[in-house]
Each structure stands twice: as structure tokens, then as C-alpha cells.
Amino acid sequence: MAGRRPSNARDRHTRESQERARLHAARGAWHEGIIRRRTRDNLIASIAGGLIVVGAFASQAAVAQVTPAPSPSPSPSATTTIDSPSPTPDVTPSVESTESPAP
């Protein structure tokens, strides 16, 4: 019976095959766990970021509602320039005669 393996070789092959299958299943489960964790972490980070943005908008709206709007008041320098304008220099064009003397 040359085609058959001895029982200890067959048992060893079966054990190695079972070990490979167990390791393959363990790696697959580990990989699926990593994917689930990344998905969960991304969801938590997105929710936290959204809450921060909404909180920033809400705080800005609350501050805008609570603080009174500033009323415009004239500054002292603005009243002096309006009431007493600075003198402008009197510029009169000089008239030069362009006529030539009569001969």
C-alpha cells in the first residue's frame, strides 16, 4: 500500500490543517474587530465635532442677544472738523502776459 500515508503523518497533516484554519479564523475576527472599532471611533468623533460646532454657534448667538448693540456717538475730533473746518490756502492763479511787446 504505497498510496496511503502512515496514520501519524495523516494525523499531523490534519492537525496542521486545523491549526491553519483556526489561525485564519482568529485573524479574520481580529480584523473585523478593528474595522468595527474604527467605525465606532469615527462616529463618536463626528458627533463630538458636530456638538462643538453647534455649541460655538449657540454661544455666539447667546452673546449677540445678551450684549447691547453699541450706539454710535460722535468723537471729539469729528465734531471739531465739522464745526470749524481747517482753512484752505487761497490759491490764485498768477496771470502772466503772453503777449509780446509791440514793435
Protein Blocks (a to p, Z undefined) as FASTA:
>chain_A
ZZbccfklmmmmmmmmmmmmmmmmmmmmmmmmmmmmmmmmmmmmmmmmmmmmmmmmmmmm
mmmmmpccddddddfklmmmmmmccdddddddddddfbdcdZZ
